[in-house]
Amino acid sequence: MILNEILLITSILLVCAILFNKIGGKFGVPSLLIFILVGILAGSDGILKIHFEDYTLAQNVGIVAISYILFMGGLSVNIDEVKPTVKEGIVLATFGVFITGIVTGLCSYYFLNLPLLECFLLGAIVSSTDAAAVFGVLRSKSIGLGNNLKPLLEFESGSNDPMAVFLTLGIIGLIAGRLNISGLFIDFFKQMILGIVFGYLIARFVIVLINKIKLEYDSLYVVITLACVIFTYSFISIFGGNGFIGVYVCGLVMAAHKFVNKKTLIKFHDAIAWLMQIVMFLILGLLVNFKEGFVHTKEAFFAALVLIFIARPIAVFLCDIGFKRTLKEKLMISWVGLRGAAPIVLATFPLSANIEHAFEIFNIVFFVVIISVLLQGTTIPYAAKLLKVDAPLEKNHDSILEYGDKDNRNKMIEFTVSDNALAAGKQLYELNLPKGALISLIYKRGEYVIPTGNTVVEPCDVLFVLMDRTKEKTVRKILCTESDDDIA
């Protein structure tokens, strides 16, 4: 197949995936399932009969895609919402994944004709909830959950892939005789510590670089963050750390700090994350031989039932001891344990390592993911209502500012920056304006300027601020110099 044909088919598949996702959304079908099905239809058993069997390429594409998805997962986190759930999320992302993998492996040993270590390998591969699946379902379906359940589930799904990767590679090492149990534990702490430390340091460096470099073209900031993700994963991996936890921590740290063009960069990386999901799912769909995979549907069905109704609930209930969760909340956390592309990507690792039953494990994992998405992904809104843990979604304040609200509390106010104002000489991202205040236009040296994050505010500048009236006092204190009596 020549290059032009490859590009043509790729573009058609991307557009078809998006259009089918729009149609599927009306019927409550999760997007990742639509993307995989489009890949299957284009594959060797589908309409286009495309034969794709490069597991190494699929694995490499999956690693890059998951890196960008995890980075966006961290970057989009509301730090204030996540803070109360951090401890619980870390326990679920580590011990929860470990318990899920062990229970799934033990149960699988009784109905799969596989050695015990390979059953544990299967359990490790499907042990983590998938960030792309959870983010996609919770956000695309606009699901609101009470008592910090939504930030907890998103934080857990974004941070538990590294544990699954570690378990998968560790068990492969045990099967191949390259590792022992003690070496496995030492390697775990090494990977986690290096991933977290380097992820944090790289994020702080990138924040300083973006804020200080003052590029002529705003689009070049995008290039910096794109390179940041790949650099973070590869640099940490080369030094023996866990690159996945590194990129997620990098995104989390950047989410907690202000930097130039932050909103624009978040929107861009959201689009990149969607593109990575589509490409990854399409490739995985192409990779699967559906006819051969059907041979293992019985084993996959039992494995999925164990995972959904036994292993995940046991892990959640054990990990949530001491966190004062109600029974209904624990059941909801258990149910939002979607598996997605990450397990399928991990299932290519045994293939690359030439593990004896690798193809059987790959096919079982693929159908476990399909069952999980169909059963759990389509029923999450109903489960939330049934368990009475659903909550109304919070309004996006930025959207209210841009388009107005019913109470008409927003207004445009002009502020002239005083010589000794707090804002004088600072870039916009440094102003620390309250939520509900948006600088939409600046009159500077006889010209009207549309501001960006690195626009410097100077004395005598006139700032047009669209804002909630209740924030006027705070904004005036930052932009103008007044006495305490005037402000009060």
C-alpha positions, 0 to 999 in steps of 0.5 A: 500500500503506497503512502497516498493510499495509507493517508487517504484511508487514515483520514477516512477512518478518523472522520468515520470514527468521529461521526459514528461516535456522534451517532453512538452517543445518542444511544449511550454507547461509549466513544472508545467502543465506537473507535475500536469497532471502526478499527475492527470493521476496517481490519482483516475481518471487516470491510476494508480487509486491512491486514495489520499484525505489527504488535510492536508498532501498536505497543509503541503507538499505545505508549505515546498515546497513553502518555498524552492522555495521562498528561491531559488527565493531570492537566485538566484536574481541578486541584481544589477538588482533588485535594480531599481525595488524594490519599484515597486515590493513591491507595486505590491506584496502588493497593487497589490495583495490586489486590484486583490483579491478585484476585483476578489471577487466582480466580482465573486459575480455576477456569483457565487452562493456564499456569498460575503465573500467566493467570497472574499476568492476565490479572495484572494486565486488566488490574487498572481502570483506564484513564481514557475510558473513565474520562471519556464516559464521565465527561462525554455523558456529563455525569455529576457525582456527589461527595467528591466521587468524580474527582476521586475516580478521575484521579485514580484512573489517571494514576493507576496505570503505572502500577499495572505496567509495573505488575505486568512487566514484573510478572513477565520478568518472573516468567522469563526468569529475569527477576525474583520477588525481592528484586520486584519490590525494589524495582517498584519503589525505584520506578515510583520515586523516580517517576514522581520526583522527575515528573515534578521537577520537569513540570516546574522547569517547563512552567518557568520556561513558558513564563519567562521565554516570551515567544513571539508566536503563541502557537510555539508554546504548544510545541513546548508542551508537546515536546515536554510530554515525550521528553518526560516519558522518555527521560524518566524511562531511560533512568529506570523510572516509571514514565507514565506516572511521570507524565501524569505528575507533570500534568498535575503540577502544571494544573496547580500553577499559573502559566502563559496561555494556560487555557489555550494549552489545555484546550489544545491538549484536550484535542490531542488526547482525543486524537490519541484515543481515536488513533490508539483504538483504531490501531487496536481494532485493526490488530484484533483477529475477531474470528480467532478471538471468538474462540476465547469468548467464554474465558473472557466472559468469566474473567470479566465477571470476576473482574467486575463483580468480585475483584474490583469490589473486594479491592475497593472495599478493602482500600476504602477502610478508614475513608468513611465512605458509605456502602452506596459510594463504595459500590459506585466506585466499584462500578466505575472500574472501566477497562479500556485501551491501556489493558489492550496495550499492556496485552501486547507486552507478553507478545513482544516477550514471546510468552507461551500463551501470549495470543490467548491472553491478548484475545481474552483481554480484548474481549474483557475490555469490550464486555467492561465497556458495554456493561459498565460504560453504558450503565454508569448514569443509571447506576449513579441514580439507582445508588443515589450518588448523582449530583447536578453538574457545576456550571462552567464559570468561564462560560457564564462570563462569556455568554452571560447568565439569567441573573445578569450579574455580569458587567463590563468595567473599565479599570485604569492601571495606577502607577503603583498598582499591584498589577503594574509591570506584571504579566496577566497570568501573574495577576491572580484575579478572582474567578469570575473576572476575565480581561477581554480587552486592553487599551494600551498606548493608543491601541486596542490589544487583545490580551494573552497570558504573557501580555504585560500590564503597564501604568495608564493601561485601560483594562476592560474586565468582564466580571461578576459584580461581586468581584469588583472590589477585589479586582479594583484593589489589584488594578488600582491604588485606593485607600482602604476606605475607598475599597471598603 
